Amino acid sequence: MDLRQARILVSNDDGINAPGIKVLEKIAKKLSDDVWVVAPESEQSASGHSLTLTLPLRVRRISKRKFAVNGTPTDSVLLAVQNIIKGKKPDLVLSGVNAGGNLGEDVTYSGTVAAAMEGALLGIPSIALSQVRVYGESVRWGAAEHHAEHVIRKLVSEEWPRNVLINVNFPDLPPTDVGATEVTVQGRRKIGDAVTSGRDPRGYDYVWIGTERDEDPSFKGSDLKAVNEGRISITPLCLDLTHRRSMARLRKLFP
């Protein structure tokens, strides 16, 4: 892909005013002069690959090539490609930079990954980018700011299948301390271990799902292990969820 001639769509799940999308917009503009930003009006973290079907969507124009959608990341990418951007459709979708890693089973919840997933479903090469952070502390964007341009250029120099998207995670380190880039498998970590019950000021009970995760950072070759050891993780994710090794056994049950 010749990025100088490419039309790039930038989206995210943290919202149109999030610091991470401003970081990614700057990076995209180093790659091309034809950059569009279409993102949710407000934060949509953990929205997954959800599409709004029961409510009308509204698009707010911020500038010539920047729009906010009162929906999900999936809505934003779909509307960008099918409704907002006229003429030539995007050549590349970049989603992020997310404030926090999208690693292991996070990818099934992630709106950042979902935006890239929608791009891939629309036949557009798509990359999700996330900056790992320590929760409760400010995000250090330096690793993504410094290394993302090079990573994107390397990735688009090679074609990948239409049903594949690329998930990139940057470690929580100063740029000069970041190690080599590693191609990894999806690791093992599950959000939702911390569920807190309480009562609101009006006397109603509530349950709040926290951000704590049960994870295995030692899993060899995984995205978690890479970023925990200071490397950039690149994981190709496939939209085909079929587990083919199970098919032969199941076919014996249903001959």
Secondary structure, 3 states (H helix, E strand, C coil): CCHHHCEEEEECCCCCCCHHHHHHHHHHHHHCCEEEEEEECCCCCCCCCCCCCCCCCCEEEEECCEEEECCCHHHHHHHHHHHHCCCCCCCEEEEEEEECCCCCCHHHHCHHHHHHHHHHHCCCCEEEEEECCCCCCCCCCHHHHHHHHHHHHHHHCCCCCCCEEEEEEECCCCHHHCCCEEECECCCEEECCCEEEEECCCCCEEEEECCCEEECCCCCCEHHHHHHCCCEEEEEEECCCCCHHHHHHHHHHCC
